[in-house]
Amino acid sequence: MAERMNNTIETASKQGNIVYAYDDPDKLNKVIYEEAKRRGLFNGSQEEFWDMQNALYREGNRVYDESMGDIQESGLTKREIYSFVQTIGIDLPSILKLLGKEEINRLRRLEKARFVFLGCAGDVSAAEFNKISKKLNSNSEEILTNLQHEELKTIDKSRGQLLVRGDVFNLPYKEDTADLICTDHLLVRLLKMGKVGDKDRPEIVKVSTTDENIQRVLGESYKILKPGGSLIMVEQLFGEAKEQYLKRKQAPTFEIMEINRGSLRKKMEDQVRKLAGAVGFSQVIFSDYYSYCFRADSASAKIEEDGTPDYGEVLVQRDDKIYLVARLVK
Ligand SMILES: C[S@@+](CC[C@H](N)C(=O)[O-])C[C@H]1O[C@@H](n2cnc3c(N)ncnc32)[C@H](O)[C@@H]1O
């Protein structure tokens, strides 16, 4: 497997992108497999491909743990796992597309840009954020914030990103200092400092995405953003939409089939629009969700002279309505 991985890494950077928009995950998976094969990234069967993907996701997820010791289960090193995930692609939104030409131009002209990633858990995301940030502004300063120190420890320091143990409920940054803030699946595992059992070791507890909690996170982001700056949010099922989804999942099968995913997204959008307005954001822009494979944003996408993001001929897109993708402008 490791040998196959090396071939993958070697050839990956030479590849372009591909566009597909399918609501059917099985069909999409097949398309990705066929494309990986066509590009010579993988030569095995479809089953082998997905076995490998699953193994990688399983192992890759352990990046969140400190216990990386037994990561060799699939015969891959940590670096190989990262490389594969970044090559074939993970569920990455398109930040460039969401920012758009005008905002890209504004950011690229800044003498010193400060980009903040809230809830950056591991090295894959940190590396992607670094590449995207540098595309936007080669002079960018990137700040990765996480409440959990153990997760920050998994991030490679050699990229020069600032790693800050900070709480999104009480961000340790000055007002009006960030040019761009990003979240990626922050709300699905929103944590808070819990009750102080022992004064020196307050517990970290998982909290739900109530209006109050979301408003606080939006308010803190608003506070540290410079006027005109954006908060980019990519979030999967939260708040009432999540409750509705879970309730329906417990319903008889025929009802599950009828889950109207569009209405779930609308619920999340309504919630965010209301709360963003309450904390002062002047503009809220929503987008469909696309997951970009073959490293669209970080590797293949180019920014044209005039600021237009160019994804080449093709990208893999999956519009999944259990995601909310938003740009909130201060
Ligand atoms: C589901 S993970 C998101 C994955 C992440 N975007 C990545 O880089 O791979 C949610 C992350 O948000 C962090 N987080 C949750 N609540 C937080 C808070 N109050 N302050 C700072 N970080 C928080 C968690 O520690 C976790 O790393």
PDBQT file of the ligand as one rigid body, heavy atoms in Angstrom, charges set to zero:
ROOT
HETATM    1  C1  LIG A 401     -14.754  18.856  14.418  1.00  0.00    +0.000 C 
HETATM    2  S1  LIG A 401     -13.278  19.710  14.707  1.00  0.00    +0.000 S 
HETATM    3  C2  LIG A 401     -13.091  20.579  13.201  1.00  0.00    +0.000 C 
HETATM    4  C3  LIG A 401     -11.972  20.110  12.360  1.00  0.00    +0.000 C 
HETATM    5  C4  LIG A 401     -11.028  21.210  12.045  1.00  0.00    +0.000 C 
HETATM    6  N1  LIG A 401     -11.558  22.345  11.367  1.00  0.00    +0.000 N 
HETATM    7  C5  LIG A 401      -9.776  20.736  11.372  1.00  0.00    +0.000 C 
HETATM    8  O1  LIG A 401      -8.932  21.572  11.283  1.00  0.00    +0.000 OA
HETATM    9  O2  LIG A 401      -9.620  19.601  10.985  1.00  0.00    +0.000 OA
HETATM   10  C6  LIG A 401     -13.766  21.057  15.779  1.00  0.00    +0.000 C 
HETATM   11  C7  LIG A 401     -12.564  21.750  16.359  1.00  0.00    +0.000 C 
HETATM   12  O3  LIG A 401     -12.949  22.960  17.010  1.00  0.00    +0.000 OA
HETATM   13  C8  LIG A 401     -12.294  23.062  18.244  1.00  0.00    +0.000 C 
HETATM   14  N2  LIG A 401     -13.126  23.859  19.164  1.00  0.00    +0.000 N 
HETATM   15  C9  LIG A 401     -14.341  23.538  19.621  1.00  0.00    +0.000 A 
HETATM   16  N3  LIG A 401     -14.776  24.462  20.485  1.00  0.00    +0.000 NA
HETATM   17  C10 LIG A 401     -13.816  25.401  20.567  1.00  0.00    +0.000 A 
HETATM   18  C11 LIG A 401     -13.684  26.604  21.314  1.00  0.00    +0.000 A 
HETATM   19  N4  LIG A 401     -14.619  27.002  22.173  1.00  0.00    +0.000 N 
HETATM   20  N5  LIG A 401     -12.584  27.344  21.119  1.00  0.00    +0.000 NA
HETATM   21  C12 LIG A 401     -11.613  26.946  20.270  1.00  0.00    +0.000 A 
HETATM   22  N6  LIG A 401     -11.664  25.807  19.557  1.00  0.00    +0.000 NA
HETATM   23  C13 LIG A 401     -12.755  25.023  19.704  1.00  0.00    +0.000 A 
HETATM   24  C14 LIG A 401     -12.166  21.619  18.714  1.00  0.00    +0.000 C 
HETATM   25  O4  LIG A 401     -11.125  21.467  19.662  1.00  0.00    +0.000 OA
HETATM   26  C15 LIG A 401     -11.877  20.895  17.408  1.00  0.00    +0.000 C 
HETATM   27  O5  LIG A 401     -10.539  20.878  17.121  1.00  0.00    +0.000 OA
ENDROOT
TORSDOF 0
